[in-house]
Structure formats: structure tokens, C-alpha cells
Amino acid sequence: MTIMEQRHGTIAVGTAKAEPGKITRGELLLGHFPDSPITSPVMIACGAKPGPVLWAQGCIHGPEIGGPVALQRVLNGIDLTTMSGTIVAVMLANPNGFREYSRNTPLDGENLNRIFPGAPAGPHSQQTAHYLFEAASAVADAMLDLHSGGDRSLVPFYALYRNDGSAAARKSHELAEAAGTPDIWASTDGWLKGAMFTNMTARGIPSLIIECGGGGGLPEAHVKSFETAITGIATALGILPGKAPRQGSYRVMDNALLVYSKLGGFFEPAVEAGEVVDEGQALGRLLNPYGDVIETVTSPIGRGWIGSIRKRYMPVYSGDQIAEVIAVLED
Ligand SMILES: [Zn+2]
């Protein structure tokens, strides 16, 4: 018997226990309120046949609700009889961020996806990161973290992985090519060193972020993109039958520059998420409350891909993040 066969139907995530040919539910402990545990709902879809375990999660940033909505749909619609392996869906990786519709954890203001691997005896969010990281590392053969631009920004549909030169990174790139999008951010960015996917990759587990949409809305097309990414990656792993989607060509990016405003006002974008811009090209302008143009925000680089942009007429303050411009390496 292979390890996969031995393990099949035996994994548990919190109180959820896998059962071959079934979908089971439970709760994963991620911290404690003064009077009760802090948990995420977990669904485990366990195929009739053995195979790899895909850990998929949403809402590590509270307003990024496309992840759990797509996970609900994929798992509730799955044919377990033809499935080889297991999909673990952790619906609300940051339960308090979800409840408050907040990107950062309301209890301590931390961005949970910047502090991995966390610390078991550290401050609140460090402990949550530790619980999540250990639970995922214990069962996952691959990890998928679903994100969006949240309530303030819009992002294109793309895949992001940690290009640390390891075998896990090469596998992550393969999985990224099956995510249903031609756009891949092969990141070596230092500011993402505390992200969960970076640390999972360092542990030898291929890991991806999928980004799509945001701006406070969730159109049906964006839910479908997330569903395509989840099923495409599960297919590339051999968990779901059939051929994974392939694009005719891929655009690969790295090194994101975060562009900040100098003044405050209403932000009027001049470009869209996913556009490629020239150096000095206007990304948008700020209007004061009288409607006067007081600042034009421009791209610091050429062949820059708009990885995120603040939503239309979003009120911004000085030093607010206006856009993420990522250098195109090949297309
Ligand atoms: Zn996010």
C-alpha cells in the first residue's frame, strides 16, 4: 500500500473527519474569545478512491468572500465517486476578520497573511497563524489560498506562488498554469515572506494564491473564476478526473511596486486591473471635495501589470495604497 492509500479516509482537520465517498463537516480551532472558542467551518470532500490532499481556504482577509462562496459551490457539486483524493475546505481562515468584514484582524489590527509561520505563545494573530499553518502542513499535499481586492480594491484573475527555486515552487508553477488564467505572479517579493503560501512552499508543500475581483462586489463571473481555479488545480493534482485547463500562453510577473498617494481625496482610476502600463503613465487622479484635480498618480515602471487598483472614487488619504504594479518578465 502507498502512503496515499494508507492515509485515505483517515485525515482529520479539527473536528472534521474524512470518510471515503462522503462530505463531512466540522470546526477548526483558531483561537479563543474570553468565553468561547474561535473556529472556522471546515468541509472535507473525500473521494471514493485514494489520492492527494488539497487544502483550500478563504477569507484570511475578511471582505474577500469569493473564496468561501466558490468553495461551497465546488464541494456541494462534486462527484465523489470519480474523485481520487481529498479536498479540505477551510471556509473562514480569519473568522474575526470575516465577522467584522475587515482585512486585518480586529482584535489586534494584524494582517494575518503577513505573520506566518506564527508563534504558539505569541500575540493573538501569531497564535491563529500558528494553528492554521500547523493544521494545513499536517495534511496538505498542496495549498490554495483564495483572495480578492476586498472592499477597497480591484484585482485581475491571476495565480501567485513563491518562486524560491525549490521543487515545491516548480510544482506550484505547474499548478498555477492549470488555474484557468494566463496571468502568473512568480513572486520573490521580500514583503510577502510572512504570507502563508510562502511558508508552506518553504515547508515543501506546493502553494498558490488565487486572486480575483473585489471592490466590495462579487459578480457571478468572479465566482466562476474561483471555481475554475479550484477545479483546475484539483484536476492537475489528479484529484478530479479529466484534463486541467491550459492557456495558449502565459504572462509571468515578479517584483510588485506598491504605489501610494501623497495627498488625500476621491480616487478616479485611469487604468483597469490587469492592464499593462508604461513608465509615467497616469494610474488615476485625486479630486478634492470641490472636484479639483489635486494629484495625478503615475506608474513608477514600464511594462508594469496592474495587480491591484483602488476602486472608483474610493476616498483615500495621504500614503494610502493606490495600486500594485508588477513587472512583466515574459508574455
Ligand atoms: Zn487577500
Residues whose N, C-alpha, C, O or C-beta is under 5 A from the ligand:
A	BS01	ZN	H61 E64 H147 S148
